[in-house]
Protein backbone atom coordinates (compact mmCIF):
# COMPACT_ATOMS: atom_id res chain seq x y z
CA UNK A 1 0.00 0.00 0.00
CA UNK A 2 2.81 2.40 0.86
CA UNK A 3 4.51 1.75 -2.46
CA UNK A 4 1.23 2.37 -4.25
CA UNK A 5 0.73 5.56 -2.22
CA UNK A 6 4.25 6.78 -3.05
CA UNK A 7 3.65 6.06 -6.71
CA UNK A 8 0.41 8.02 -6.71
CA UNK A 9 2.06 10.92 -4.87
CA UNK A 10 4.96 10.91 -7.30
CA UNK A 11 2.61 10.79 -10.26
CA UNK A 12 0.50 13.68 -8.95
CA UNK A 13 3.59 15.75 -8.17
CA UNK A 14 5.01 15.11 -11.61
CA UNK A 15 1.68 15.94 -13.22
CA UNK A 16 1.46 19.21 -11.27
CA UNK A 17 4.98 20.20 -12.33
CA UNK A 18 4.22 19.25 -15.93
CA UNK A 19 0.99 21.26 -16.02
CA UNK A 20 2.62 24.24 -14.34
CA UNK A 21 5.46 24.12 -16.81
CA UNK A 22 3.03 24.00 -19.72
CA UNK A 23 1.09 26.96 -18.36
CA UNK A 24 4.12 29.16 -17.77
CA UNK A 25 6.48 28.11 -20.53
CA UNK A 26 5.26 30.56 -23.27
CA UNK A 27 5.89 33.68 -21.17
CA UNK A 28 8.35 32.85 -18.40
CA UNK A 29 11.60 33.09 -20.41
CA UNK A 30 10.75 36.68 -21.38
CA UNK A 31 9.30 37.63 -17.99
CA UNK A 32 12.51 36.65 -16.22
CA UNK A 33 14.19 39.63 -17.91
CA UNK A 34 11.37 42.12 -17.22
CA UNK A 35 11.38 44.13 -14.00
CA UNK A 36 9.17 47.06 -15.01
CA UNK A 37 6.03 47.48 -17.18
CA UNK A 38 7.93 50.19 -19.07
CA UNK A 39 10.12 47.43 -20.56
CA UNK A 40 7.16 45.73 -22.22
CA UNK A 41 6.93 46.56 -25.91
CA UNK A 42 4.74 43.72 -27.16
CA UNK A 43 1.86 41.82 -25.58
CA UNK A 44 -1.47 40.15 -26.12
CA UNK A 45 -4.31 40.83 -23.69
CA UNK A 46 -7.86 39.54 -23.48
CA UNK A 47 -10.74 40.74 -21.36
CA UNK A 48 -13.74 43.03 -21.16
CA UNK A 49 -14.15 46.76 -21.54
CA UNK A 50 -17.02 48.97 -20.43
CA UNK A 51 -17.85 52.49 -21.63
CA UNK A 52 -19.98 54.63 -19.33
CA UNK A 53 -21.32 58.16 -19.68
CA UNK A 54 -24.25 59.20 -17.56
CA UNK A 55 -27.01 56.61 -18.05
CA UNK A 56 -25.40 55.25 -21.22
CA UNK A 57 -23.35 52.09 -20.82
CA UNK A 58 -21.90 49.53 -23.23
CA UNK A 59 -19.71 46.50 -22.62
CA UNK A 60 -17.71 44.38 -25.07
CA UNK A 61 -15.03 41.72 -25.05
CA UNK A 62 -11.64 42.71 -26.42
CA UNK A 63 -8.62 40.96 -27.87
CA UNK A 64 -5.59 43.28 -28.02
CA UNK A 65 -2.30 42.58 -29.80
CA UNK A 66 0.45 45.18 -29.35
CA UNK A 67 3.67 44.93 -31.36
CA UNK A 68 5.96 47.84 -30.54
CA UNK A 69 4.03 50.90 -31.81
CA UNK A 70 1.45 48.89 -33.78
CA UNK A 71 -1.81 47.66 -32.31
CA UNK A 72 -4.63 45.40 -33.44
CA UNK A 73 -7.80 45.35 -31.35
CA UNK A 74 -10.91 43.29 -31.91
CA UNK A 75 -14.10 44.31 -30.07
CA UNK A 76 -16.85 41.71 -29.86
CA UNK A 77 -20.20 41.32 -28.14
CA UNK A 78 -20.60 38.63 -25.49
CA UNK A 79 -22.28 36.52 -28.18
CA UNK A 80 -19.13 36.71 -30.31
CA UNK A 81 -20.46 39.21 -32.86
CA UNK A 82 -17.72 41.60 -33.98
CA UNK A 83 -18.40 45.24 -33.18
CA UNK A 84 -15.20 46.63 -34.65
CA UNK A 85 -11.75 45.59 -35.86
CA UNK A 86 -9.14 48.27 -35.16
CA UNK A 87 -5.57 48.52 -36.45
CA UNK A 88 -3.25 51.43 -35.88
CA UNK A 89 0.14 52.95 -35.30
CA UNK A 90 1.21 55.30 -32.50
CA UNK A 91 4.46 57.27 -33.10
CA UNK A 92 7.19 56.87 -30.47
CA UNK A 93 7.31 59.69 -27.92
CA UNK A 94 10.88 60.75 -28.66
CA UNK A 95 12.00 60.33 -32.26
CA UNK A 96 13.49 62.41 -35.03
CA UNK A 97 11.30 65.01 -36.71
CA UNK A 98 10.82 62.83 -39.79
CA UNK A 99 8.41 60.35 -38.25
CA UNK A 100 5.35 58.59 -39.52
CA UNK A 101 2.12 60.16 -38.24
CA UNK A 102 -0.36 58.32 -36.08
CA UNK A 103 -2.73 56.22 -38.16
CA UNK A 104 -5.82 54.13 -37.53
CA UNK A 105 -8.08 51.89 -39.60
CA UNK A 106 -11.45 50.77 -38.27
CA UNK A 107 -13.72 48.15 -39.82
CA UNK A 108 -17.26 48.38 -38.45
CA UNK A 109 -20.80 47.98 -39.75
CA UNK A 110 -19.45 46.65 -43.05
CA UNK A 111 -17.45 49.82 -43.70
CA UNK A 112 -13.76 50.75 -43.46
CA UNK A 113 -12.64 54.06 -41.98
CA UNK A 114 -9.11 55.50 -41.89
CA UNK A 115 -7.58 58.59 -40.34
CA UNK A 116 -4.40 60.18 -38.98
CA UNK A 117 -6.45 61.38 -35.97
CA UNK A 118 -7.16 58.09 -34.13
CA UNK A 119 -9.09 59.43 -31.14
CA UNK A 120 -11.40 61.57 -33.24
CA UNK A 121 -12.18 58.70 -35.61
CA UNK A 122 -12.80 56.28 -32.74
CA UNK A 123 -15.31 58.62 -31.16
CA UNK A 124 -16.97 59.17 -34.53
CA UNK A 125 -17.26 55.46 -35.39
CA UNK A 126 -17.45 53.73 -32.00
CA UNK A 127 -19.18 56.56 -30.20
CA UNK A 128 -16.79 56.80 -27.25
CA UNK A 129 -13.74 59.06 -26.62
CA UNK A 130 -11.08 56.34 -26.23
CA UNK A 131 -7.54 57.75 -25.66
CA UNK A 132 -6.07 55.02 -27.86
CA UNK A 133 -2.57 56.54 -27.90
CA UNK A 134 -2.40 56.22 -24.09
CA UNK A 135 -4.48 53.16 -23.20
CA UNK A 136 -1.84 50.57 -24.14
CA UNK A 137 0.53 52.04 -21.55
CA UNK A 138 -2.20 52.57 -18.95
CA UNK A 139 -3.34 48.96 -19.40
CA UNK A 140 0.11 47.62 -18.47
CA UNK A 141 0.53 50.09 -15.57
CA UNK A 142 2.95 52.44 -17.33
CA UNK A 143 0.99 55.64 -16.77
CA UNK A 144 3.66 58.38 -16.35
CA UNK A 145 1.28 60.17 -14.00
CA UNK A 146 1.21 61.37 -10.40
CA UNK A 147 0.44 58.55 -7.96
CA UNK A 148 -2.12 59.81 -5.45
CA UNK A 149 -2.46 56.58 -3.44
CA UNK A 150 -1.11 53.04 -3.35
CA UNK A 151 -2.24 49.55 -2.44
CA UNK A 152 -0.77 47.93 0.67
CA UNK A 153 1.92 46.22 -1.40
CA UNK A 154 3.04 49.55 -2.89
CA UNK A 155 1.40 49.15 -6.28
CA UNK A 156 -0.19 52.28 -7.73
CA UNK A 157 -3.89 52.61 -6.93
CA UNK A 158 -5.10 56.12 -7.82
CA UNK A 159 -3.19 58.07 -10.45
CA UNK A 160 -3.64 61.52 -11.96
CA UNK A 161 -2.55 61.84 -15.62
CA UNK A 162 -2.51 64.95 -17.81
CA UNK A 163 -2.63 63.86 -21.45
CA UNK A 164 -2.95 67.38 -22.84
CA UNK A 165 -2.78 70.88 -21.41
CA UNK A 166 -6.54 70.89 -20.83
CA UNK A 167 -7.22 67.14 -20.53
CA UNK A 168 -6.83 65.38 -17.19
CA UNK A 169 -7.58 61.71 -16.56
CA UNK A 170 -8.03 59.90 -13.26
CA UNK A 171 -6.87 56.29 -13.27
CA UNK A 172 -7.74 53.79 -10.57
CA UNK A 173 -5.93 50.45 -10.58
CA UNK A 174 -8.41 48.22 -8.77
CA UNK A 175 -6.49 44.92 -8.95
CA UNK A 176 -3.37 43.31 -10.43
CA UNK A 177 -1.99 40.07 -11.83
CA UNK A 178 1.44 38.98 -10.58
CA UNK A 179 3.57 37.76 -13.49
CA UNK A 180 7.23 37.02 -12.94
CA UNK A 181 8.88 40.01 -11.24
CA UNK A 182 6.12 42.48 -12.07
CA UNK A 183 2.47 43.25 -11.45
CA UNK A 184 0.28 43.95 -14.45
CA UNK A 185 -3.20 45.44 -14.08
CA UNK A 186 -6.20 43.17 -13.89
CA UNK A 187 -8.81 45.90 -13.62
CA UNK A 188 -8.34 49.61 -14.22
CA UNK A 189 -10.84 52.47 -14.29
CA UNK A 190 -10.08 55.53 -16.45
CA UNK A 191 -12.18 58.68 -15.95
CA UNK A 192 -12.32 61.97 -17.83
CA UNK A 193 -15.10 64.44 -17.01
CA UNK A 194 -18.34 62.41 -17.20
CA UNK A 195 -16.82 59.55 -19.22
CA UNK A 196 -15.57 56.32 -17.63
CA UNK A 197 -13.70 53.48 -19.31
CA UNK A 198 -13.21 50.27 -17.33
CA UNK A 199 -10.83 47.57 -18.55
CA UNK A 200 -10.83 44.10 -17.04
CA UNK A 201 -7.85 42.17 -18.32
CA UNK A 202 -8.46 38.48 -17.77
CA UNK A 203 -5.29 37.20 -19.40
CA UNK A 204 -1.88 38.54 -20.39
CA UNK A 205 0.06 36.57 -23.02
CA UNK A 206 3.07 36.84 -25.34
CA UNK A 207 4.76 39.51 -23.23
CA UNK A 208 8.08 40.68 -24.70
CA UNK A 209 10.52 43.58 -24.49
Secondary structure, 3 states (H helix, E strand, C coil): CHHHHHHHHHHHHHHHHHHHHHHHHHHHHHHCCCCCHHHCCEEEEEEEEEEEECCEEEEEEEEEEEECCEEEEEEECCCCCEEEEEEEECCCCCCCCCCCCCEEEEEECCEEEEECCHHHHHHHHCCCCCCHHHHHHHHCCCCCCEEEEECCCCCEEEEEEEEECCEEEEEEEEEEEEECCEEEEEEEEEEECCEEEEEEEEEEEEEEC
